[in-house]
């Protein structure tokens, strides 16, 4: 293949990739999730129904409590209201959902590497609803970037992410952007 043939092939490949990315991400342009590679069954959100955030106290692996900024993107509408009614929403699902949960150092802006000290963590939660288990895929690589975070009423969290989620042989990389609304009910949620 000559240079012209190679250039045409590369151009077609790039155009097809752009079309595929556009096809798998719909909805609010402030909150989008794109599949980069891999496959985790039932994990993709074509339209983000809710994007919420808060500073939440969590226990680390040693049992110590520490505050983290938590950002949740899900396919379910009115998540904050659901969390207010059900603090165990993510453990005992009242409905089917897919949720991307991102956590960073509390009240800080910047880039946070998954798994690094003072970095970020991420989980992908999937369930078919009541009576079904919640499948948890941990973030094993990537980063979360937070460029704005205001946890006051009416505040927002704004940023991007590029995370590889895995559990056994199921592995997928997603990237996206978020613009969350403060949700005080998130502070009481049991993760």
N, C-alpha and C positions, 0 to 999 in steps of 0.2 A: 504494500500500500504506500503510495506516495504521500508527500507532505499535505497536499490538498485533501486527499482522502482522509488522512488522520485528523485534520482540522475539522472537517465536516462531521466525522464520527464523534469527536470530542464535543462539538457544538450540539449535536443531537443528544448526547448523553447528558450534558448540562441542562438542556431544555427539558428533557424527560424528567430529570431529578427535580427541577423547579416545579414542573406540573404535578408531580407526585406529592411533593411537600404541600403544595397548595390544596391538593385534593384531600389530604388527610388532616387538615387543620381548618376548622370552620369556627364561626362564632365571634365573640367579642375580640377585637384585635389587641386589647390590653392583656388578655388572658388566653394564651395559646400554648398548645403542647404539640410537638412534632416528633414522630418516630424517626430515629436516625438509622438504627439497624437492630436486628434480632427480632425475637417474638416472645411475648409473654401473653398467654391466652386471656382474652377479655379485658385487656389492660388499657386500651386506647380510649381517650375521651375526644369525641369529635366536636363537642361544644362544652365549655366550662360553665357549669350551672351556678357555682358559688366559688368565691375566692376570699378567704378570711385569714386574719392573723391576730396574734396577741403575744405578749411575753408570758410564758408558762413555766412553772416550776416542775422540773422533772428529776427523777432519781437516776444517778449514774450506776454503773456496774458495781461500784463499791457501796451503794446505798446512800450516797451523799446527795442532797437536794441542791440543784443549781438552776438559775433562771436561763431560759433560752428564748429567742425569737422564733415563733413557729408560724409557718405559712402553709395553708391547706388549699389545694385546688381539687375540686370534685365535679362529677357530672350531675350531682343533685342540687336542685334549687333550694333556697332558704336553709342552707346548712346551719347558720348561726342559730336560727329558731329551733331547729332539730336538736342541736347540741344543748341549748338551754333546757329543753324538755327531757333530754336523755344524755347525761354526762358519760354514760357507758356506750354511747353510739358506736364507737369504733371497736368495742369488744363484743357487744350483743346487738348486732345490726337489726334495726327495725325495718330496713328496706335494702334493696340491692344498691351497691355503689362501687365506684372506683375513686380512690382518693390518693393524691400525691401529697405527702407530708414532708416538708423541708424545715430543718431547724438549724439556726446559726447562733453564734454568740449573742447574748441579749443586748439589745439597744446599740448595736454597732453596724456601721456601714462598711462595705468592702467586699472582697472576694474571699470565699471560704472553701477550702479543699475538703472533700468528703474524707472523713476518717482522721484528719490531722488534729493535733492538739490545738484547742481553740479554733477548730474548723467547723465543718458542717456535718450533719447527718441527714439521711433521707430514707423514706420508706414508701413503698407503693402498696396500698391496701385494696384488696378486691374481695367482694362477697356477692353471692346470689341472693342475700337477704335473710329474713327470719329463719332460724333453724339451720342455717348453713354456716360453716366456719369462715373466718376472715383469713384470707391468704395474704401473708406479709412477705414482700420482696425487699430486701435491704439494699440500700445504696452502697455499692462497692468501689465506686470511683467517680471522679468528676468534680464539679464545683457548683456552688450557689453564690450568686452575686447580688448583694442588696445595695441599692443606691438611694433609697428613701425608706424611712420607717418612722411612723408616728403612731403610737399606741393609744393616744387620747381619743375620746369619742369623735367619730367622723374622720379619724386618721386613716392613712393608707400605708401599705408596704409595697414597694416597687422594686422589681429586680428581674433577674434571669437565672436559668439553671441549665446545666448539661450534666446528666447523671446516668450512670450505668446501674441498673437494678438487676439483682440475680437471686435465685433460689434453686439450687441443684442445677439441672440442665437448662432451665428457663432463664434466658439472659436477654436484656434489651436496653438500648440507650435512647433516652429521650432528652430533647432540649426544648426550652420554651421561655416564656416571659409571664410575669404576673404583676397584677395591680390589685392588691387585696384591700378589703375593708376591715377595720378593727371590729373584733367580735369578743366581747368580755366573757361570753359563755365558754369560749375556748379555754379559758384559764382553769375551769373546773373539770375538763375532760380527762377521762382515764385512757391513757394510751397503752 
